[in-house]
Amino acid sequence: MTNIFETKVSHVQEGFPGPASYFEIVIEIDNSDLFELGAHSIKNWTKKDVLFPYERSSWEVQNNFIVLGKKVTKVIQRDSEEYWDGSLTLIMENNLIVEHQTANGDQLFIGEYEE
């Protein structure tokens, strides 16, 4: 994975615990191929939206969670009916996971993989 992008927020609505923002998450593979990372699927990025580089959260920086430059080694697809807020998990070569979650709007989650 060579880059992660987000689109501009498409809309905001009241949510819990605060406002929920919705946007697209796009991953780049091998400095060229773009894919939309949905909560339940991955598909070729064909839209024309402006893409903004993903900025790691202070929590990701503090924990040294680095996924750029790492290979995706496994993709786990769970039942979307049971895992409605995100059923797709990318496992990286350094045992970190990347997920698009939608519990309170769109968010990119990066964390440690636990079986």
LUMMARZA-997669 format. One record per atom (N, C-alpha, C): residue number from 1; residue in three letters; atom name; x, y, z. Coordinates in nm, 3 decimals, decimal comma, padded with zeros to 5 digits, always signed. Layout:
N
pt k->NUM | r->ALA | a->CA | X->X | Y->Y | Z->Z
...
//
This chain:
115
pt k->1 | r->MET | a->N | X->+00,086 | Y->-00,116 | Z->+00,000
pt k->1 | r->MET | a->CA | X->+00,000 | Y->+00,000 | Z->+00,000
pt k->1 | r->MET | a->C | X->+00,092 | Y->+00,123 | Z->+00,000
pt k->2 | r->THR | a->N | X->+00,076 | Y->+00,203 | Z->-00,103
pt k->2 | r->THR | a->CA | X->+00,165 | Y->+00,319 | Z->-00,114
pt k->2 | r->THR | a->C | X->+00,101 | Y->+00,450 | Z->-00,070
pt k->3 | r->ASN | a->N | X->-00,031 | Y->+00,454 | Z->-00,057
pt k->3 | r->ASN | a->CA | X->-00,095 | Y->+00,576 | Z->-00,009
pt k->3 | r->ASN | a->C | X->-00,238 | Y->+00,547 | Z->+00,032
pt k->4 | r->ILE | a->N | X->-00,291 | Y->+00,635 | Z->+00,115
pt k->4 | r->ILE | a->CA | X->-00,431 | Y->+00,630 | Z->+00,156
pt k->4 | r->ILE | a->C | X->-00,486 | Y->+00,771 | Z->+00,137
pt k->5 | r->PHE | a->N | X->-00,603 | Y->+00,779 | Z->+00,077
pt k->5 | r->PHE | a->CA | X->-00,667 | Y->+00,908 | Z->+00,051
pt k->5 | r->PHE | a->C | X->-00,808 | Y->+00,909 | Z->+00,107
pt k->6 | r->GLU | a->N | X->-00,860 | Y->+01,029 | Z->+00,126
pt k->6 | r->GLU | a->CA | X->-01,000 | Y->+01,050 | Z->+00,160
pt k->6 | r->GLU | a->C | X->-01,055 | Y->+01,153 | Z->+00,064
pt k->7 | r->THR | a->N | X->-01,185 | Y->+01,146 | Z->+00,039
pt k->7 | r->THR | a->CA | X->-01,250 | Y->+01,251 | Z->-00,037
pt k->7 | r->THR | a->C | X->-01,301 | Y->+01,357 | Z->+00,060
pt k->8 | r->LYS | a->N | X->-01,344 | Y->+01,467 | Z->+00,005
pt k->8 | r->LYS | a->CA | X->-01,409 | Y->+01,570 | Z->+00,085
pt k->8 | r->LYS | a->C | X->-01,535 | Y->+01,509 | Z->+00,147
pt k->9 | r->VAL | a->N | X->-01,572 | Y->+01,555 | Z->+00,265
pt k->9 | r->VAL | a->CA | X->-01,693 | Y->+01,506 | Z->+00,331
pt k->9 | r->VAL | a->C | X->-01,813 | Y->+01,536 | Z->+00,241
pt k->10 | r->SER | a->N | X->-01,892 | Y->+01,432 | Z->+00,212
pt k->10 | r->SER | a->CA | X->-02,008 | Y->+01,449 | Z->+00,123
pt k->10 | r->SER | a->C | X->-02,130 | Y->+01,500 | Z->+00,198
pt k->11 | r->HIS | a->N | X->-02,147 | Y->+01,458 | Z->+00,322
pt k->11 | r->HIS | a->CA | X->-02,254 | Y->+01,513 | Z->+00,405
pt k->11 | r->HIS | a->C | X->-02,230 | Y->+01,477 | Z->+00,552
pt k->12 | r->VAL | a->N | X->-02,294 | Y->+01,554 | Z->+00,639
pt k->12 | r->VAL | a->CA | X->-02,282 | Y->+01,536 | Z->+00,783
pt k->12 | r->VAL | a->C | X->-02,423 | Y->+01,524 | Z->+00,840
pt k->13 | r->GLN | a->N | X->-02,442 | Y->+01,433 | Z->+00,933
pt k->13 | r->GLN | a->CA | X->-02,571 | Y->+01,422 | Z->+00,999
pt k->13 | r->GLN | a->C | X->-02,549 | Y->+01,398 | Z->+01,147
pt k->14 | r->GLU | a->N | X->-02,649 | Y->+01,429 | Z->+01,226
pt k->14 | r->GLU | a->CA | X->-02,638 | Y->+01,406 | Z->+01,369
pt k->14 | r->GLU | a->C | X->-02,623 | Y->+01,257 | Z->+01,396
pt k->15 | r->GLY | a->N | X->-02,536 | Y->+01,225 | Z->+01,488
pt k->15 | r->GLY | a->CA | X->-02,511 | Y->+01,086 | Z->+01,523
pt k->15 | r->GLY | a->C | X->-02,478 | Y->+01,077 | Z->+01,671
pt k->16 | r->PHE | a->N | X->-02,439 | Y->+00,960 | Z->+01,714
pt k->16 | r->PHE | a->CA | X->-02,400 | Y->+00,942 | Z->+01,853
pt k->16 | r->PHE | a->C | X->-02,259 | Y->+00,891 | Z->+01,857
pt k->17 | r->PRO | a->N | X->-02,165 | Y->+00,951 | Z->+01,925
pt k->17 | r->PRO | a->CA | X->-02,181 | Y->+01,055 | Z->+02,026
pt k->17 | r->PRO | a->C | X->-02,179 | Y->+01,198 | Z->+01,971
pt k->18 | r->GLY | a->N | X->-02,159 | Y->+01,216 | Z->+01,843
pt k->18 | r->GLY | a->CA | X->-02,158 | Y->+01,349 | Z->+01,783
pt k->18 | r->GLY | a->C | X->-02,193 | Y->+01,339 | Z->+01,637
pt k->19 | r->PRO | a->N | X->-02,172 | Y->+01,446 | Z->+01,562
pt k->19 | r->PRO | a->CA | X->-02,206 | Y->+01,445 | Z->+01,418
pt k->19 | r->PRO | a->C | X->-02,130 | Y->+01,336 | Z->+01,343
pt k->20 | r->ALA | a->N | X->-02,196 | Y->+01,275 | Z->+01,246
pt k->20 | r->ALA | a->CA | X->-02,136 | Y->+01,170 | Z->+01,163
pt k->20 | r->ALA | a->C | X->-02,102 | Y->+01,230 | Z->+01,028
pt k->21 | r->SER | a->N | X->-01,978 | Y->+01,210 | Z->+00,982
pt k->21 | r->SER | a->CA | X->-01,932 | Y->+01,260 | Z->+00,852
pt k->21 | r->SER | a->C | X->-01,916 | Y->+01,143 | Z->+00,757
pt k->22 | r->TYR | a->N | X->-01,954 | Y->+01,167 | Z->+00,631
pt k->22 | r->TYR | a->CA | X->-01,945 | Y->+01,061 | Z->+00,530
pt k->22 | r->TYR | a->C | X->-01,854 | Y->+01,104 | Z->+00,417
pt k->23 | r->PHE | a->N | X->-01,761 | Y->+01,016 | Z->+00,380
pt k->23 | r->PHE | a->CA | X->-01,665 | Y->+01,040 | Z->+00,274
pt k->23 | r->PHE | a->C | X->-01,617 | Y->+00,906 | Z->+00,222
pt k->24 | r->GLU | a->N | X->-01,539 | Y->+00,908 | Z->+00,115
pt k->24 | r->GLU | a->CA | X->-01,484 | Y->+00,784 | Z->+00,057
pt k->24 | r->GLU | a->C | X->-01,340 | Y->+00,767 | Z->+00,104
pt k->25 | r->ILE | a->N | X->-01,298 | Y->+00,642 | Z->+00,119
pt k->25 | r->ILE | a->CA | X->-01,159 | Y->+00,609 | Z->+00,151
pt k->25 | r->ILE | a->C | X->-01,102 | Y->+00,536 | Z->+00,030
pt k->26 | r->VAL | a->N | X->-00,987 | Y->+00,582 | Z->-00,016
pt k->26 | r->VAL | a->CA | X->-00,924 | Y->+00,526 | Z->-00,136
pt k->26 | r->VAL | a->C | X->-00,782 | Y->+00,484 | Z->-00,100
pt k->27 | r->ILE | a->N | X->-00,745 | Y->+00,361 | Z->-00,139
pt k->27 | r->ILE | a->CA | X->-00,608 | Y->+00,315 | Z->-00,117
pt k->27 | r->ILE | a->C | X->-00,537 | Y->+00,306 | Z->-00,251
pt k->28 | r->GLU | a->N | X->-00,407 | Y->+00,330 | Z->-00,246
pt k->28 | r->GLU | a->CA | X->-00,323 | Y->+00,321 | Z->-00,365
pt k->28 | r->GLU | a->C | X->-00,228 | Y->+00,204 | Z->-00,347
pt k->29 | r->ILE | a->N | X->-00,218 | Y->+00,123 | Z->-00,450
pt k->29 | r->ILE | a->CA | X->-00,128 | Y->+00,007 | Z->-00,449
pt k->29 | r->ILE | a->C | X->-00,021 | Y->+00,029 | Z->-00,556
pt k->30 | r->ASP | a->N | X->+00,102 | Y->+00,006 | Z->-00,520
pt k->30 | r->ASP | a->CA | X->+00,216 | Y->+00,015 | Z->-00,614
pt k->30 | r->ASP | a->C | X->+00,225 | Y->+00,149 | Z->-00,687
pt k->31 | r->ASN | a->N | X->+00,197 | Y->+00,257 | Z->-00,617
pt k->31 | r->ASN | a->CA | X->+00,208 | Y->+00,393 | Z->-00,672
pt k->31 | r->ASN | a->C | X->+00,124 | Y->+00,419 | Z->-00,795
pt k->32 | r->SER | a->N | X->+00,022 | Y->+00,336 | Z->-00,821
pt k->32 | r->SER | a->CA | X->-00,057 | Y->+00,361 | Z->-00,942
pt k->32 | r->SER | a->C | X->-00,203 | Y->+00,319 | Z->-00,932
pt k->33 | r->ASP | a->N | X->-00,232 | Y->+00,201 | Z->-00,886
pt k->33 | r->ASP | a->CA | X->-00,369 | Y->+00,150 | Z->-00,886
pt k->33 | r->ASP | a->C | X->-00,447 | Y->+00,202 | Z->-00,766
pt k->34 | r->LEU | a->N | X->-00,565 | Y->+00,262 | Z->-00,793
pt k->34 | r->LEU | a->CA | X->-00,649 | Y->+00,317 | Z->-00,688
pt k->34 | r->LEU | a->C | X->-00,772 | Y->+00,229 | Z->-00,668
pt k->35 | r->PHE | a->N | X->-00,805 | Y->+00,203 | Z->-00,541
pt k->35 | r->PHE | a->CA | X->-00,920 | Y->+00,121 | Z->-00,506
pt k->35 | r->PHE | a->C | X->-01,000 | Y->+00,189 | Z->-00,396
pt k->36 | r->GLU | a->N | X->-01,131 | Y->+00,186 | Z->-00,410
pt k->36 | r->GLU | a->CA | X->-01,218 | Y->+00,236 | Z->-00,305
pt k->36 | r->GLU | a->C | X->-01,229 | Y->+00,129 | Z->-00,198
pt k->37 | r->LEU | a->N | X->-01,193 | Y->+00,166 | Z->-00,076
pt k->37 | r->LEU | a->CA | X->-01,201 | Y->+00,073 | Z->+00,036
pt k->37 | r->LEU | a->C | X->-01,334 | Y->+00,098 | Z->+00,106
pt k->38 | r->GLY | a->N | X->-01,433 | Y->+00,017 | Z->+00,072
pt k->38 | r->GLY | a->CA | X->-01,564 | Y->+00,029 | Z->+00,134
pt k->38 | r->GLY | a->C | X->-01,568 | Y->-00,048 | Z->+00,264
pt k->39 | r->ALA | a->N | X->-01,676 | Y->-00,033 | Z->+00,336
pt k->39 | r->ALA | a->CA | X->-01,692 | Y->-00,106 | Z->+00,461
pt k->39 | r->ALA | a->C | X->-01,712 | Y->-00,255 | Z->+00,437
pt k->40 | r->HIS | a->N | X->-01,758 | Y->-00,291 | Z->+00,316
pt k->40 | r->HIS | a->CA | X->-01,789 | Y->-00,431 | Z->+00,287
pt k->40 | r->HIS | a->C | X->-01,727 | Y->-00,482 | Z->+00,157
pt k->41 | r->SER | a->N | X->-01,657 | Y->-00,395 | Z->+00,083
pt k->41 | r->SER | a->CA | X->-01,600 | Y->-00,438 | Z->-00,045
pt k->41 | r->SER | a->C | X->-01,485 | Y->-00,346 | Z->-00,086
pt k->42 | r->ILE | a->N | X->-01,410 | Y->-00,395 | Z->-00,181
pt k->42 | r->ILE | a->CA | X->-01,304 | Y->-00,316 | Z->-00,245
pt k->42 | r->ILE | a->C | X->-01,336 | Y->-00,315 | Z->-00,393
pt k->43 | r->LYS | a->N | X->-01,330 | Y->-00,196 | Z->-00,455
pt k->43 | r->LYS | a->CA | X->-01,355 | Y->-00,190 | Z->-00,598
pt k->43 | r->LYS | a->C | X->-01,265 | Y->-00,085 | Z->-00,661
pt k->44 | r->ASN | a->N | X->-01,245 | Y->-00,096 | Z->-00,790
pt k->44 | r->ASN | a->CA | X->-01,164 | Y->+00,002 | Z->-00,861
pt k->44 | r->ASN | a->C | X->-01,220 | Y->+00,142 | Z->-00,839
pt k->45 | r->TRP | a->N | X->-01,132 | Y->+00,238 | Z->-00,818
pt k->45 | r->TRP | a->CA | X->-01,173 | Y->+00,377 | Z->-00,800
pt k->45 | r->TRP | a->C | X->-01,195 | Y->+00,438 | Z->-00,939
pt k->46 | r->THR | a->N | X->-01,317 | Y->+00,475 | Z->-00,968
pt k->46 | r->THR | a->CA | X->-01,349 | Y->+00,531 | Z->-01,100
pt k->46 | r->THR | a->C | X->-01,407 | Y->+00,671 | Z->-01,091
pt k->47 | r->LYS | a->N | X->-01,427 | Y->+00,719 | Z->-00,970
pt k->47 | r->LYS | a->CA | X->-01,487 | Y->+00,852 | Z->-00,953
pt k->47 | r->LYS | a->C | X->-01,384 | Y->+00,961 | Z->-00,979
pt k->48 | r->LYS | a->N | X->-01,433 | Y->+01,083 | Z->-00,993
pt k->48 | r->LYS | a->CA | X->-01,346 | Y->+01,197 | Z->-01,022
pt k->48 | r->LYS | a->C | X->-01,326 | Y->+01,289 | Z->-00,902
pt k->49 | r->ASP | a->N | X->-01,372 | Y->+01,248 | Z->-00,783
pt k->49 | r->ASP | a->CA | X->-01,359 | Y->+01,330 | Z->-00,663
pt k->49 | r->ASP | a->C | X->-01,212 | Y->+01,365 | Z->-00,638
pt k->50 | r->VAL | a->N | X->-01,190 | Y->+01,483 | Z->-00,583
pt k->50 | r->VAL | a->CA | X->-01,056 | Y->+01,523 | Z->-00,542
pt k->50 | r->VAL | a->C | X->-01,015 | Y->+01,438 | Z->-00,423
pt k->51 | r->LEU | a->N | X->-00,894 | Y->+01,386 | Z->-00,424
pt k->51 | r->LEU | a->CA | X->-00,844 | Y->+01,301 | Z->-00,317
pt k->51 | r->LEU | a->C | X->-00,744 | Y->+01,378 | Z->-00,230
pt k->52 | r->PHE | a->N | X->-00,760 | Y->+01,364 | Z->-00,100
pt k->52 | r->PHE | a->CA | X->-00,672 | Y->+01,429 | Z->-00,004
pt k->52 | r->PHE | a->C | X->-00,595 | Y->+01,321 | Z->+00,072
pt k->53 | r->PRO | a->N | X->-00,464 | Y->+01,339 | Z->+00,091
pt k->53 | r->PRO | a->CA | X->-00,386 | Y->+01,239 | Z->+00,165
pt k->53 | r->PRO | a->C | X->-00,442 | Y->+01,219 | Z->+00,306
pt k->54 | r->TYR | a->N | X->-00,450 | Y->+01,094 | Z->+00,349
pt k->54 | r->TYR | a->CA | X->-00,495 | Y->+01,060 | Z->+00,484
pt k->54 | r->TYR | a->C | X->-00,391 | Y->+01,107 | Z->+00,584
pt k->55 | r->GLU | a->N | X->-00,437 | Y->+01,170 | Z->+00,690
pt k->55 | r->GLU | a->CA | X->-00,347 | Y->+01,213 | Z->+00,797
pt k->55 | r->GLU | a->C | X->-00,365 | Y->+01,120 | Z->+00,916
pt k->56 | r->ARG | a->N | X->-00,256 | Y->+01,058 | Z->+00,955
pt k->56 | r->ARG | a->CA | X->-00,261 | Y->+00,966 | Z->+01,069
pt k->56 | r->ARG | a->C | X->-00,304 | Y->+01,039 | Z->+01,195
pt k->57 | r->SER | a->N | X->-00,382 | Y->+00,973 | Z->+01,277
pt k->57 | r->SER | a->CA | X->-00,423 | Y->+01,031 | Z->+01,404
pt k->57 | r->SER | a->C | X->-00,304 | Y->+01,032 | Z->+01,500
pt k->58 | r->SER | a->N | X->-00,313 | Y->+01,114 | Z->+01,603
pt k->58 | r->SER | a->CA | X->-00,204 | Y->+01,119 | Z->+01,701
pt k->58 | r->SER | a->C | X->-00,188 | Y->+00,983 | Z->+01,768
pt k->59 | r->TRP | a->N | X->-00,300 | Y->+00,908 | Z->+01,782
pt k->59 | r->TRP | a->CA | X->-00,294 | Y->+00,774 | Z->+01,841
pt k->59 | r->TRP | a->C | X->-00,214 | Y->+00,680 | Z->+01,752
pt k->60 | r->GLU | a->N | X->-00,232 | Y->+00,689 | Z->+01,620
pt k->60 | r->GLU | a->CA | X->-00,157 | Y->+00,604 | Z->+01,527
pt k->60 | r->GLU | a->C | X->-00,009 | Y->+00,641 | Z->+01,529
pt k->61 | r->VAL | a->N | X->+00,020 | Y->+00,769 | Z->+01,536
pt k->61 | r->VAL | a->CA | X->+00,160 | Y->+00,814 | Z->+01,541
pt k->61 | r->VAL | a->C | X->+00,224 | Y->+00,766 | Z->+01,671
pt k->62 | r->GLN | a->N | X->+00,155 | Y->+00,787 | Z->+01,783
pt k->62 | r->GLN | a->CA | X->+00,207 | Y->+00,748 | Z->+01,914
pt k->62 | r->GLN | a->C | X->+00,237 | Y->+00,599 | Z->+01,921
pt k->63 | r->ASN | a->N | X->+00,153 | Y->+00,517 | Z->+01,859
pt k->63 | r->ASN | a->CA | X->+00,172 | Y->+00,372 | Z->+01,863
pt k->63 | r->ASN | a->C | X->+00,256 | Y->+00,319 | Z->+01,747
pt k->64 | r->ASN | a->N | X->+00,310 | Y->+00,411 | Z->+01,666
pt k->64 | r->ASN | a->CA | X->+00,395 | Y->+00,375 | Z->+01,553
pt k->64 | r->ASN | a->C | X->+00,325 | Y->+00,280 | Z->+01,456
pt k->65 | r->PHE | a->N | X->+00,196 | Y->+00,306 | Z->+01,431
pt k->65 | r->PHE | a->CA | X->+00,119 | Y->+00,225 | Z->+01,338
pt k->65 | r->PHE | a->C | X->+00,143 | Y->+00,276 | Z->+01,196
pt k->66 | r->ILE | a->N | X->+00,225 | Y->+00,204 | Z->+01,123
pt k->66 | r->ILE | a->CA | X->+00,262 | Y->+00,243 | Z->+00,986
pt k->66 | r->ILE | a->C | X->+00,214 | Y->+00,135 | Z->+00,890
pt k->67 | r->VAL | a->N | X->+00,130 | Y->+00,175 | Z->+00,795
pt k->67 | r->VAL | a->CA | X->+00,083 | Y->+00,079 | Z->+00,695
pt k->67 | r->VAL | a->C | X->+00,131 | Y->+00,115 | Z->+00,555
pt k->68 | r->LEU | a->N | X->+00,169 | Y->+00,240 | Z->+00,534
pt k->68 | r->LEU | a->CA | X->+00,220 | Y->+00,279 | Z->+00,402
pt k->68 | r->LEU | a->C | X->+00,355 | Y->+00,213 | Z->+00,379
pt k->69 | r->GLY | a->N | X->+00,372 | Y->+00,158 | Z->+00,260
pt k->69 | r->GLY | a->CA | X->+00,494 | Y->+00,087 | Z->+00,227
pt k->69 | r->GLY | a->C | X->+00,490 | Y->-00,060 | Z->+00,267
pt k->70 | r->LYS | a->N | X->+00,379 | Y->-00,103 | Z->+00,327
pt k->70 | r->LYS | a->CA | X->+00,363 | Y->-00,242 | Z->+00,368
pt k->70 | r->LYS | a->C | X->+00,272 | Y->-00,316 | Z->+00,271
pt k->71 | r->LYS | a->N | X->+00,292 | Y->-00,445 | Z->+00,260
pt k->71 | r->LYS | a->CA | X->+00,210 | Y->-00,528 | Z->+00,171
pt k->71 | r->LYS | a->C | X->+00,086 | Y->-00,578 | Z->+00,243
pt k->72 | r->VAL | a->N | X->-00,023 | Y->-00,588 | Z->+00,168
pt k->72 | r->VAL | a->CA | X->-00,144 | Y->-00,652 | Z->+00,219
pt k->72 | r->VAL | a->C | X->-00,120 | Y->-00,802 | Z->+00,205
pt k->73 | r->THR | a->N | X->-00,128 | Y->-00,874 | Z->+00,317
pt k->73 | r->THR | a->CA | X->-00,101 | Y->-01,018 | Z->+00,313
pt k->73 | r->THR | a->C | X->-00,228 | Y->-01,103 | Z->+00,317
pt k->74 | r->LYS | a->N | X->-00,338 | Y->-01,043 | Z->+00,364
pt k->74 | r->LYS | a->CA | X->-00,461 | Y->-01,120 | Z->+00,376
pt k->74 | r->LYS | a->C | X->-00,579 | Y->-01,023 | Z->+00,379
pt k->75 | r->VAL | a->N | X->-00,690 | Y->-01,066 | Z->+00,321
pt k->75 | r->VAL | a->CA | X->-00,814 | Y->-00,989 | Z->+00,328
pt k->75 | r->VAL | a->C | X->-00,918 | Y->-01,080 | Z->+00,393
pt k->76 | r->ILE | a->N | X->-00,981 | Y->-01,029 | Z->+00,499
pt k->76 | r->ILE | a->CA | X->-01,085 | Y->-01,105 | Z->+00,568
pt k->76 | r->ILE | a->C | X->-01,219 | Y->-01,040 | Z->+00,537
pt k->77 | r->GLN | a->N | X->-01,312 | Y->-01,119 | Z->+00,484
pt k->77 | r->GLN | a->CA | X->-01,448 | Y->-01,073 | Z->+00,455
pt k->77 | r->GLN | a->C | X->-01,543 | Y->-01,147 | Z->+00,548
pt k->78 | r->ARG | a->N | X->-01,607 | Y->-01,072 | Z->+00,638
pt k->78 | r->ARG | a->CA | X->-01,702 | Y->-01,132 | Z->+00,730
pt k->78 | r->ARG | a->C | X->-01,845 | Y->-01,105 | Z->+00,682
pt k->79 | r->ASP | a->N | X->-01,940 | Y->-01,167 | Z->+00,742
pt k->79 | r->ASP | a->CA | X->-02,081 | Y->-01,149 | Z->+00,708
pt k->79 | r->ASP | a->C | X->-02,123 | Y->-01,005 | Z->+00,733
pt k->80 | r->SER | a->N | X->-02,164 | Y->-00,934 | Z->+00,629
pt k->80 | r->SER | a->CA | X->-02,201 | Y->-00,793 | Z->+00,642
pt k->80 | r->SER | a->C | X->-02,329 | Y->-00,773 | Z->+00,722
pt k->81 | r->GLU | a->N | X->-02,411 | Y->-00,875 | Z->+00,733
pt k->81 | r->GLU | a->CA | X->-02,533 | Y->-00,865 | Z->+00,815
pt k->81 | r->GLU | a->C | X->-02,496 | Y->-00,863 | Z->+00,964
pt k->82 | r->GLU | a->N | X->-02,395 | Y->-00,940 | Z->+00,999
pt k->82 | r->GLU | a->CA | X->-02,352 | Y->-00,947 | Z->+01,139
pt k->82 | r->GLU | a->C | X->-02,258 | Y->-00,832 | Z->+01,173
pt k->83 | r->TYR | a->N | X->-02,172 | Y->-00,794 | Z->+01,079
pt k->83 | r->TYR | a->CA | X->-02,076 | Y->-00,686 | Z->+01,099
pt k->83 | r->TYR | a->C | X->-02,115 | Y->-00,568 | Z->+01,011
pt k->84 | r->TRP | a->N | X->-02,229 | Y->-00,508 | Z->+01,038
pt k->84 | r->TRP | a->CA | X->-02,286 | Y->-00,404 | Z->+00,952
pt k->84 | r->TRP | a->C | X->-02,201 | Y->-00,277 | Z->+00,945
pt k->85 | r->ASP | a->N | X->-02,120 | Y->-00,249 | Z->+01,049
pt k->85 | r->ASP | a->CA | X->-02,041 | Y->-00,126 | Z->+01,048
pt k->85 | r->ASP | a->C | X->-01,906 | Y->-00,144 | Z->+00,981
pt k->86 | r->GLY | a->N | X->-01,876 | Y->-00,262 | Z->+00,932
pt k->86 | r->GLY | a->CA | X->-01,752 | Y->-00,289 | Z->+00,861
pt k->86 | r->GLY | a->C | X->-01,718 | Y->-00,436 | Z->+00,866
pt k->87 | r->SER | a->N | X->-01,723 | Y->-00,502 | Z->+00,753
pt k->87 | r->SER | a->CA | X->-01,701 | Y->-00,646 | Z->+00,751
pt k->87 | r->SER | a->C | X->-01,574 | Y->-00,685 | Z->+00,675
pt k->88 | r->LEU | a->N | X->-01,498 | Y->-00,585 | Z->+00,630
pt k->88 | r->LEU | a->CA | X->-01,380 | Y->-00,611 | Z->+00,548
pt k->88 | r->LEU | a->C | X->-01,255 | Y->-00,564 | Z->+00,622
pt k->89 | r->THR | a->N | X->-01,158 | Y->-00,652 | Z->+00,634
pt k->89 | r->THR | a->CA | X->-01,034 | Y->-00,620 | Z->+00,704
pt k->89 | r->THR | a->C | X->-00,914 | Y->-00,653 | Z->+00,617
pt k->90 | r->LEU | a->N | X->-00,824 | Y->-00,558 | Z->+00,599
pt k->90 | r->LEU | a->CA | X->-00,697 | Y->-00,583 | Z->+00,531
pt k->90 | r->LEU | a->C | X->-00,591 | Y->-00,606 | Z->+00,637
pt k->91 | r->ILE | a->N | X->-00,519 | Y->-00,717 | Z->+00,627
pt k->91 | r->ILE | a->CA | X->-00,411 | Y->-00,745 | Z->+00,721
pt k->91 | r->ILE | a->C | X->-00,280 | Y->-00,717 | Z->+00,649
pt k->92 | r->MET | a->N | X->-00,198 | Y->-00,635 | Z->+00,712
pt k->92 | r->MET | a->CA | X->-00,072 | Y->-00,592 | Z->+00,653
pt k->92 | r->MET | a->C | X->+00,042 | Y->-00,683 | Z->+00,698
pt k->93 | r->GLU | a->N | X->+00,154 | Y->-00,677 | Z->+00,629
pt k->93 | r->GLU | a->CA | X->+00,266 | Y->-00,765 | Z->+00,659
pt k->93 | r->GLU | a->C | X->+00,324 | Y->-00,741 | Z->+00,799
pt k->94 | r->ASN | a->N | X->+00,302 | Y->-00,623 | Z->+00,858
pt k->94 | r->ASN | a->CA | X->+00,353 | Y->-00,595 | Z->+00,992
pt k->94 | r->ASN | a->C | X->+00,248 | Y->-00,620 | Z->+01,100
pt k->95 | r->ASN | a->N | X->+00,146 | Y->-00,701 | Z->+01,067
pt k->95 | r->ASN | a->CA | X->+00,042 | Y->-00,745 | Z->+01,159
pt k->95 | r->ASN | a->C | X->-00,050 | Y->-00,631 | Z->+01,206
pt k->96 | r->LEU | a->N | X->-00,063 | Y->-00,528 | Z->+01,124
pt k->96 | r->LEU | a->CA | X->-00,161 | Y->-00,423 | Z->+01,149
pt k->96 | r->LEU | a->C | X->-00,280 | Y->-00,447 | Z->+01,059
pt k->97 | r->ILE | a->N | X->-00,395 | Y->-00,395 | Z->+01,100
pt k->97 | r->ILE | a->CA | X->-00,514 | Y->-00,408 | Z->+01,017
pt k->97 | r->ILE | a->C | X->-00,559 | Y->-00,271 | Z->+00,969
pt k->98 | r->VAL | a->N | X->-00,624 | Y->-00,269 | Z->+00,855
pt k->98 | r->VAL | a->CA | X->-00,684 | Y->-00,149 | Z->+00,799
pt k->98 | r->VAL | a->C | X->-00,830 | Y->-00,182 | Z->+00,771
pt k->99 | r->GLU | a->N | X->-00,921 | Y->-00,101 | Z->+00,828
pt k->99 | r->GLU | a->CA | X->-01,063 | Y->-00,123 | Z->+00,807
pt k->99 | r->GLU | a->C | X->-01,134 | Y->+00,010 | Z->+00,783
pt k->100 | r->HIS | a->N | X->-01,235 | Y->+00,006 | Z->+00,699
pt k->100 | r->HIS | a->CA | X->-01,327 | Y->+00,119 | Z->+00,681
pt k->100 | r->HIS | a->C | X->-01,448 | Y->+00,086 | Z->+00,767
pt k->101 | r->GLN | a->N | X->-01,469 | Y->+00,166 | Z->+00,871
pt k->101 | r->GLN | a->CA | X->-01,580 | Y->+00,143 | Z->+00,963
pt k->101 | r->GLN | a->C | X->-01,683 | Y->+00,255 | Z->+00,949
pt k->102 | r->THR | a->N | X->-01,808 | Y->+00,223 | Z->+00,974
pt k->102 | r->THR | a->CA | X->-01,916 | Y->+00,320 | Z->+00,954
pt k->102 | r->THR | a->C | X->-02,006 | Y->+00,336 | Z->+01,075
pt k->103 | r->ALA | a->N | X->-01,961 | Y->+00,299 | Z->+01,194
pt k->103 | r->ALA | a->CA | X->-02,046 | Y->+00,302 | Z->+01,313
pt k->103 | r->ALA | a->C | X->-02,107 | Y->+00,440 | Z->+01,338
pt k->104 | r->ASN | a->N | X->-02,032 | Y->+00,546 | Z->+01,324
pt k->104 | r->ASN | a->CA | X->-02,083 | Y->+00,682 | Z->+01,342
pt k->104 | r->ASN | a->C | X->-02,024 | Y->+00,768 | Z->+01,231
pt k->105 | r->GLY | a->N | X->-02,062 | Y->+00,737 | Z->+01,108
pt k->105 | r->GLY | a->CA | X->-02,000 | Y->+00,803 | Z->+00,992
pt k->105 | r->GLY | a->C | X->-01,884 | Y->+00,718 | Z->+00,944
pt k->106 | r->ASP | a->N | X->-01,816 | Y->+00,768 | Z->+00,844
pt k->106 | r->ASP | a->CA | X->-01,702 | Y->+00,695 | Z->+00,789
pt k->106 | r->ASP | a->C | X->-01,577 | Y->+00,722 | Z->+00,870
pt k->107 | r->GLN | a->N | X->-01,498 | Y->+00,619 | Z->+00,890
pt k->107 | r->GLN | a->CA | X->-01,367 | Y->+00,637 | Z->+00,952
pt k->107 | r->GLN | a->C | X->-01,275 | Y->+00,526 | Z->+00,907
pt k->108 | r->LEU | a->N | X->-01,148 | Y->+00,557 | Z->+00,901
pt k->108 | r->LEU | a->CA | X->-01,047 | Y->+00,458 | Z->+00,871
pt k->108 | r->LEU | a->C | X->-00,990 | Y->+00,412 | Z->+01,004
pt k->109 | r->PHE | a->N | X->-00,990 | Y->+00,283 | Z->+01,027
pt k->109 | r->PHE | a->CA | X->-00,934 | Y->+00,229 | Z->+01,151
pt k->109 | r->PHE | a->C | X->-00,806 | Y->+00,153 | Z->+01,117
pt k->110 | r->ILE | a->N | X->-00,699 | Y->+00,186 | Z->+01,189
pt k->110 | r->ILE | a->CA | X->-00,573 | Y->+00,115 | Z->+01,179
pt k->110 | r->ILE | a->C | X->-00,538 | Y->+00,068 | Z->+01,318
pt k->111 | r->GLY | a->N | X->-00,514 | Y->-00,061 | Z->+01,333
pt k->111 | r->GLY | a->CA | X->-00,483 | Y->-00,115 | Z->+01,465
pt k->111 | r->GLY | a->C | X->-00,410 | Y->-00,247 | Z->+01,453
pt k->112 | r->GLU | a->N | X->-00,387 | Y->-00,310 | Z->+01,565
pt k->112 | r->GLU | a->CA | X->-00,315 | Y->-00,436 | Z->+01,568
pt k->112 | r->GLU | a->C | X->-00,409 | Y->-00,552 | Z->+01,539
pt k->113 | r->TYR | a->N | X->-00,359 | Y->-00,650 | Z->+01,466
pt k->113 | r->TYR | a->CA | X->-00,437 | Y->-00,768 | Z->+01,431
pt k->113 | r->TYR | a->C | X->-00,433 | Y->-00,868 | Z->+01,546
pt k->114 | r->GLU | a->N | X->-00,551 | Y->-00,912 | Z->+01,587
pt k->114 | r->GLU | a->CA | X->-00,563 | Y->-01,016 | Z->+01,688
pt k->114 | r->GLU | a->C | X->-00,654 | Y->-01,125 | Z->+01,634
pt k->115 | r->GLU | a->N | X->-00,607 | Y->-01,246 | Z->+01,635
pt k->115 | r->GLU | a->CA | X->-00,689 | Y->-01,359 | Z->+01,583
pt k->115 | r->GLU | a->C | X->-00,792 | Y->-01,400 | Z->+01,682
//
